[in-house]
Amino acid sequence: MDMKPPIMLSSFDMERIEQLLDSSTYRNAPAVDALHETLRRAQVVLPENIPADVVTMNSAVRFVDDTDTEHVLKLVYPHQAKAHDVVSVMAPVGSALLGLSVGQSVACQSPVGRELQLRVLEVTYQPEANGEYHL
């Protein structure tokens, strides 16, 4: 089993994601176990104390995969995941990015089941860094 990097979540994101996981809509979704594992290993801090280089909910993140393909996606809740430039926190890539800091890498499954290695290059927008604590 690979070692996952330490991550940080805001208490607000943690609360909203736990509510999402407790809902009957997502209780048996395929990515639930991975997201639970992400939450278990997170250091939880107040939203105003989260560093600006951490991927939080509604952050836009620039990252690269192991094929050296660069991506810029916004991490969103499932009901917001209808645009082409977003990734749901319920998707394997979304739950893998949650809480990572710039420079950290993590392994996850691609949508077709292939293992990917992702590395965060930049958080191009983070709500908390802009004083937006309740998006």
N, C-alpha and C positions, 0 to 999 in steps of 0.2 A: 504494500500500500504506500502511495506517495505521501510525503509530508506536505501539508497545506501551510501556507504562510500565515502569520498572525494577521488578524484583521480588526477593524474598528467600525462600529455602527453607532448611529445616534439612537438615543432612547426612543425617539419618535418613530424612526424607521423600524426599530425592533418591534415596537407595539403594533404598528400597522401591519407588518409582515406576519406576526403571530396571529392577528385577527384574520388575515387572509388564509393562513394555513388551517385555522380552526373552522372556517366556513365549509359548509357541505359541498360547495362548488369545487373546491380545490383539495379537499381532504385526501382523495385517492389519485391525484394527478401524478404523472410519472416523475416529475422533478421534485416532489415533496421531500423525499429522503435527503437529497443533496442540499436542499435549502435548510432543512432542519440541522444538518451537520454544519452548515455555514453559521447559523445562528448560535449553535453550541460553542463554537470556538471564538466567538466575537468578544472583544472588549467593548462594553457599552458605555458611552459617555453622553453628556447633555449635548443637544444639537449645537449650541453656541461654542462648545469646546472641541468640536471635531476639526482636525486639520484640513486645510484647503486642498491638500493633495490626495484626499481619500475619496473613493467612489461611493457616493451615497445615492439614495433613491432620487430620481429626476436629475442626476448628474449626466453631463455629456462627457464621454471618455474616449480618448484616442488610444488604441492598443494595436499590437501586432500579434499575429499568430505564428505558428512554427513554419509556415510557408513564406514568411516575411511579407505577408499581405497586411496592409495597414487598414484599420477600420475606425470609424468614428460613429458611435451609437449613443443614444440616450437610454439610461436604465429606467424602466417604467414599471408600473403595476399592470397586471394582465389586461384590464379594461382599457388601457391606453395604448396597447401594443398593436395598433392598426396601421401605422405608418411604416415606410421602408427603412427609416433611419433610427429605429428604436429596437430595444430588446427587452422582453419581459423578464422580471426577476424570477418568474416560474420556469424560464428556459434554462437549460444547462449553462450556456454562456453567461446569461444574466446573473444567475446565482453564484457563478464562479467569480465574476467581476465585483460583486457586492463587497464593500469593505476593504478592498485592496488599496494600497498606496502606490503612487508613481514609483516605477522601478521594480515592483513585485511581479512575480510570475506564478501561474497556477495551471494545473492540468484540468481539463474538463472534456466532456463528450460533445462532439459536433452534432448538429441536427440529424446527420446520417449515421451516427454511432461511432465515428472515428475519434480517437483521442487527439485532442488539441492541446498545445501549450500556448497560453496567452501571457503577454507581458504588457503592463500598463505603461504607456509613454507619457500621457498628460491627461489631467482632468481639465477639460476646456471650459466647463461650467459646473459649478456646484452651488445648489441653493443656499446652503448654510454659509458659504463664503460671501454670499450676497445679502445676508441678513434675512433670508426667506426660510424660516424654520418649519413651516407647516404645509408644504406643498404635497 
